[in-house]
Amino acid sequence: MNDISPELKKLYQNYNGDIKKLLQENPRLDYLYALSEIRENLLDWFEFKPDATLLQVGSDYGSLTGLYSRRVKEVTVLDPSHNNLSFNRLRHQKQDNIHYVNGDLHSFTSDEGFDYIVFAGSLCEPYQDMTQKAKELLKPDGTMIAAITNRLGLKYQAGAKAEQFCLSRTELKELLCGSEGEEGTVKFYYPMPDYRLPVTIYSDGYLPGKGDLTHAILAYDYPKYLRFDLGKMFDEVCEGKQFETFANSFLTVWSRHEEN
């Protein structure tokens, strides 16, 4: 993915940090993904422990860093891109509980470990190596959170361009919990229309029914012409109780132990 940090930094400075005006006058999809406050909907509902430490894998232009810094005691942002970290630092310069580390997960070390490790679109190949490293960096009662595109998602079957790294629900569950499902526990959530600009987040205990998504397909990256009626197809999969399989993306919360 093309790193737009330098141009974002220049725009941010030109607009004196006024992101709303910046987006209004520069209506580009990649700017929206990087700067929109809608990004925070992904985890704004999640109950972080206020005295916790969090490792954010991938700077992602600071799209979620501000949320983390307001909700936990200490945030560490890890990214191999100096430019991305530089823009993130500028964007959140008023926050004093964020540490920026230029590097990758493979070579990163921590003596104390983290209460939370988050991959919001940053989980990539080799998947097994990344998740194993994250588990090693977690405290015994820590939580790993991951958001990723579903390669079977209806939006992509309809013609939208999928991200480079994507997994099916079964693949993701096996990655996190092992083929026998004995390596910890995971809860699945389903951001709609996707994890990047989520409007509604469903769960296994709160799934959409027929009609719920007929006219609620809000997304900015759909092609002009779809291969099929997406709303109608979502109705079909909801009625057939297959939404979990064909949701556009996943948000998972993994821990070593069953939560009370």
N, C-alpha and C positions, 0 to 999 in steps of 0.2 A: 504494500500500500504506500502511495506517495505521501511523504511527510511534508505537510504544509505549514509547519511551525514557523519558518522565517516570515512568510507572508502574513500569517495570523498575528505574529508579534508586532509587525509594522502597522497593521490595521488597528490592533488593540491600542497601540500608542497614539495613533492618529485620532482615534475616537475617544481617547482619555478613559478607556475602560468601559465605555457605554456599549455593552454587548447588544442590547435591544436595538439601538439605532444602527449599529454595525450590521446586524443581520437584515434589518429592513432595507438598507441601502446596498447591500451586497448579497442578494438572494441566491446563494449557491448551496447545493446539498451538502458538500463536504464541510462548509462553514457551519451549517446547521447541526450536523452530527457532532462537530467539535465543541460548539459553544452553547447550544440550546439548553435552557434550564429543564426542559422535558427529560433530558438524560437522567436527572436525579430521581425520576419516578421509579426507576429500576429498583432502588434500595432505600428510598425515603421511608418506606413503611417498616423496614426491618429494625428490630430492636437490638441495636448494638449496646454492649456494655460500656458505660461511659468511662470507666477506668482502664479500658483495653488498649492494646497496641495492634496496629493493622499494617500489613504489607500489601501495597497496591502494585501488582505486577503489570507493567505497562502504563506509561504516563497518560496517554490518550488525551493530550492537550489540557489535562486538568478537568475533564468533563465531570468526573465524580470525586475528585480530590477534595473540593470544598465541602461536600456533604460529609465525607469521612472525617475531615478535620473538625467539623462541628459536633460530631457524634461520639468520637472516641478520644482518648487522652493523647495518643501519639500516632502519627502516620508516617510510614516510610514509602516513598515512591521510587520504584526500581525500573529503569529503562536504559537500553543501550544508546538511545539517541540523545546527545547533548542538547540539540536544538529543541526537542520536545520538552525536556526537563526545564530548559531555560524559559520557554513560554509558560509552562505550568507555574514556575517560580514567580514570574511576573504577575500572572493572573491571581495568585494567592499570596502576594507579598505581605499582606496584613496578618496572615495566620502565622503564629510562632510555634506551632506543634507539628510542622511538616519537615521531614528530612528527605533530601533528594540524593539518590545514588545512581551514578552513571555506570551501568553494567548489566549483565544478564543473570537470569535465575540460576543457571548452571554453576556459575562461579561465586554466587552470593552466599555469604555465611552470616550466622547470627548466634551469639552465645546464649541469649535469653529466649529466643523464639518469639512467636507472635500468637495473639489470641485469634486474629482473623487474617486470612490470606485471600485476596480477591483477584480473579481473572475476569474482567468485564470485557470480553472480546479479545483477550490476549492469550488464551489457551491455544497453543499451536503444536505442530509436530516437532520432535517426537513427543506425543501426548503422554505416554507412559512415564517418560523421564521427567517431564514437567510436574505431573501430579505427584510422583514419588518424591521429588525434591521438595515440593510444597508441604507434603505430609511430614517430612523430616524437619522442616522449619516451624511447624505448628507446635504449640504447647500441647501437652497431653489432652487437655479438654478444649483444644482450639477448633475453629470452624473454617472450612474452605468453601468459598463461594465462587461459582463459575457461571458466566453467561456466554452462550455460544449459539450459532446458527444451526438449525435443524436441516440437514441435507435432504430430508424428505418433506420439508415445509411446503405447503400448498402454494405460497407466494412464489417460490422458486420454480415449482412445476408449472406455474402459470406463465413464466417467462422472465421474472425478475432475476437479476444477476446475483448469484450467491457469493458469499465471502469465500476467501481462499481456504479457510479452515472451518469445517463443519462436521457434525456427527449426528447420527440418529439417536433416538432416545435409548435404545438398547445398547448401542456402542458407548454412549456416555455413562450409562449406569454401570456397565462392566468395567469401564476405565476407572471409575471412582471406587467401586465396591468389589471388584474382582469378578471373574466368571462364575463363581459360586455364590456371589453376593454376601460374603462373610467379612469383607474388609470395611467395616464401618457401616453407617446408615446415611441415606441421602433422601432429601425431600425435593420434589420437582415442582417448579412453577413455570407458567407459560405467559410471557409478556406479549401483549398484542398492541399494535401490529407486529412489533419485534422488540428485541431488547435494547436497540439503540434509541428509539423514540417511543417508549412504552406509554400507552394511554390506560390500559387495563391489564392487571396481572391476575391470571387464573391459577388455580392450584388443583391438586387431585381431589381435594374436598370441595372445590368450587369451580366446576367446569361449565362452559357455555352449553346451552341447549339449542335446539333447532330454532332459528329466528334471531338468536342473540347477535350473530355476526353478519346477518344478511346485508345490513346497511352500515356496518361499522368497520369497514375495511379502509382505515385511514393509513396511508403510507405515501411517502414522497418519491420512492425509487421504483415504482411500478412502471413497466414499459407502456407506451401509448396503446398498444394492442395486446390484450391478454389472450392466452391460448384457450381459456374457458372462463365462464362466469364464476369468479372467485367466491362471491357471496353465496351463490347457489351451491357450490362445491363444499364450502364450510358448513352449510346446512346439512348436506349429505353426511359428512364425517361426524358432525355432532349428533345427528340422529342415529348414526351407526355406532356411536360411542367409540370413535376412533380419533377424537381431537388430540389426545396426548401424542399420538403417532405422527400426526400431520401438522402440528402447531408450527408456526414460523421459526420460533427459537425457544431456547430453554434457559431457565435460571435454576441452578442447583445449589443446595446448601448441604454440605457433607460434614460429618463429624465421626469420630471413632466410636462414640457411644450413643445409644438410644437416648433421645431427649425425654425428660420427664413431662 
